[in-house]
Amino acid sequence: MHAGNADSDALDRATKEFLAARPRLFGIAYRVLGSSAEAEDIVQEAWLRWHNTDRTHIVEPVAFLTTVTARLAINVAQSARVRRESYVGPWLPDPIDTSVDPQVGAERAEALELAVLFLMEKLNPVERAAYVLREAFDYPYGQIAEILETGEANTRQLVSRARKHLNAERRKRVSPAEHQRLLEVFLAAARTGDLTVLEDVLAADVVSYSDGGGVRGASKVPVVGRPRVAKYLAAFAPRFWPETDIRWVEANGRPSVLVSAGGDAVALLCIDASAEGIDRIMWVMNPSKLLPYVASLRG
């Protein structure tokens, strides 16, 4: 009888500890993978391992769970790279609604914007995990080294390499208010096919990515450069925008636009912008990414 109660109390405590850590675990896995579905699977696997572990000698449950989650995420990221090579058209990360938890379990809202997750695809999974643990979750280098089973000097190098890569690929960002303004101007011009205004808000080296996963009539190659992107948007404006409804939403910490037709979501429009204008236009159109995002929106 008493043993049963003790077991039950231990399980209740283990469940509470896990639930308290859960936002952080999801936040780590999601940033390392750019996939909310894969991150959920990893969190589930971390729970099973936690449940089946002898917890009597675990002093810091969160540290144990973080380590399990980060290592699982690295393993999944290694196989995901191969899968993504056969993806039809450009691959974009899964968007997530950040209006409820703006930092998604982290100390800082780093490594969360869609454009950053997209650029982080070029890092190897260990670099990516090191960068996420340091920049978003503010773990000390020594602890990251233990999680990654490497030395502290190597961990510092991993983070430094990741930082350099992202800085080289991405200009300084505009303020949230300017981001919103650029997206508003861009949306109005895209809907009317206004070439002059489009060219005015696009950076010279802008790239437009459409992630349809082969399911929708999305461009299977990125469209590159201001003149080509402006002409492309103007050409498809009459086919795409009439009969659509738009809703302002938040995705990955930035204002975004959800486009629907006949009550069904057809695209989530996100941009990345610098002082030079809009650098990246990201259209998430693959239903397997769009529908979970829409389902997660409140109200």
Protein Blocks (a to p, Z undefined) as FASTA:
>chain_A
ZZmmmmmmmmmmmmmmmmmmmmmmmmmmmmmnopaklmmmmmmmmmmmmmmpcfklmmbl
mlmmmmmmmmmmmmmmmmmmmmmmmpgcjdddddddfklmmngopabfghkbfklmmmmm
mpcfklmmmmmmmmmnopafklmmmmnopafklmmmmmmmmmmmmmmmpccdddfklmmm
mmmmmmmmmmnopaklmmmmpcfkbccdddekomaccdfbdcedjklmmmmmmmmmmmmm
gopacddddeehiacddddeehiafbdcdddddfkbcfbdcddfbfklmmmmmmmpgZZ
